[in-house]
Amino acid sequence: MILKQRIDGFVHLGEIMKTLGANEWEEKVGLTLEEFAAFQDLIERAHHYNAWFVAANVRSQLLSLASMLERETLSTWANKYREEPSKVHRVAIIMAGNIPLVGFHDLMCVLMSGNEALVKYSSEDDKLLPALINLWGLSHPEMAAMVHTPKGKMENFTAVIATGSNNSARYFDQYFGGYPNIIRKNRTSVAALNGEETPAQILELGKDVFGYFGLGCRNVTSLFLPQGFDLNRLFEPWIAFQDIINHNKYANNYDYHKALWLMNQDSILDNGFLMLREENSRLVSPVGSLFFQTYDDMKSVKSIIAERADEIQCVVGEGFIPFGQAQFPAIDDYADGVDTMAFLCSLA
């Protein structure tokens, strides 16, 4: 299958995902109303398999990923790399399950590079992507046939892309160290405020904080604030997100850490659905909370960000990623900054 055919396949998949994400059936994308309705039913039921996967978040992720699959975007990106592999490799992908469809980009890279994928889904997210591939396979069976799902042990692969925690990465290193690999560890995202932000910008920042309940590596879990910043400037616009506390698992995390910190007599600022706590060493705050640290000049912030680059996925703020856009990465915004396509195209 030549590159143009692979691009055609993903462009059509993008149209399908856009329709599913918008929850608006369009006959022109090639789905029957029954096929469309069956996937919408899966979206609505996703929280039964993973309580964090509420329908709104699943649809948001579908739309975010679909935005990468415009023809011009795909073509410009793919044409930077070798069009056809010298040999078709079977690449093992071990996916995470922290947010819906989080392994999609790796799968896209493997298929777009002309290779085949051997996919190990996370038990936390093993329904949505297989169903999406099956739906895609109705119109592009040759693309879906490039995706393999082993029932038992993963075998007969030549390279590995594995995503997990810092702990699981040690096991990945042990098991897959003899293969060409990309092994990802925990990462988080931060925001650097300069004090000049408008309420509208702070509202947008709230999307980076609260989206996917704060569980993604692109979620902001720590803030850099100028000395004297009034924290109430955050809480006022973020009232728009107060319904998040009605989610049972989020509320349980919020209550647990609130009780723990109060027992320890830690200083926190609480608005009933989010706690702010000053923390200068850790970047990853627990669900239901947000860390912050203050600074005197932006140079010190940039220095900290540079020193801890291996812990940070992205930075939000003036001069960085615009507020509200952390969950909408560009097609070439690779996880951990490792060019996945270049890695795949380098396989001999």
C-alpha angles and dihedrals in degrees: 000000000000125000094258090057091050091050090049089052095051093044088057091046088053090054090051092048092048091053092047092046093049090045089227117127116220119184092209093071090066101246121126116231088250093053091048092048092049092056092045087054089053090051090052091048096044092098090062089066096037116014092209092060100086115173095250091057094047091052092046090054092048090054093045093052093042089059088066092056101069110128097241092046093049094044096048091048098043094046090063088072137054108292099218130024118240086227131013109243129195106229121199114223118194106193133206122225106207095114131015117284092355092153095055097098093055091049091049091051093050094050095040090052088059095253132119125248128228102195129202106188122208113250085234093061112023101125111055103053096043089050091048092050091049090051090048090049091063090072101020107034091160090061095045089049088064089067117081127186115197117214093207136008117001109247142161099038130131103201138023138217110187129176125190146108127315087260096051090046089067090057091045089053090051097047101035103028091108093060130069100266152171110210117184128200135192117309136169138185134242138199127221114204123193097197095250095091118132123227087254091056092048089050088054090049087057088066089058090050103041102030112115086005089285093292101122128091087238093055116108109242100162134042132206107210130183116248111276095022110159106234091203086072086072099045097051098062092036092065082092088073098048094111088072088084088067090071107098100219092044091049092049091054092045093050094045096052092041090055092045095050094044090051089051089047090237116166113250137162111220131188098179098267105038134035123209117206130178110239126164102180109040124059101186111078122196119259109279094032142074128208123218138182130188130231140192099214135012092238090071090051092052089048092054091047091051093047092051098038092126089062098045125079098184143346124227124204145068108335091014131063110332117255112272095021103089092102093051104070121179117251091257095045094109124198112260088005091277113137101234095188093051089051092051094046090051093062108116 
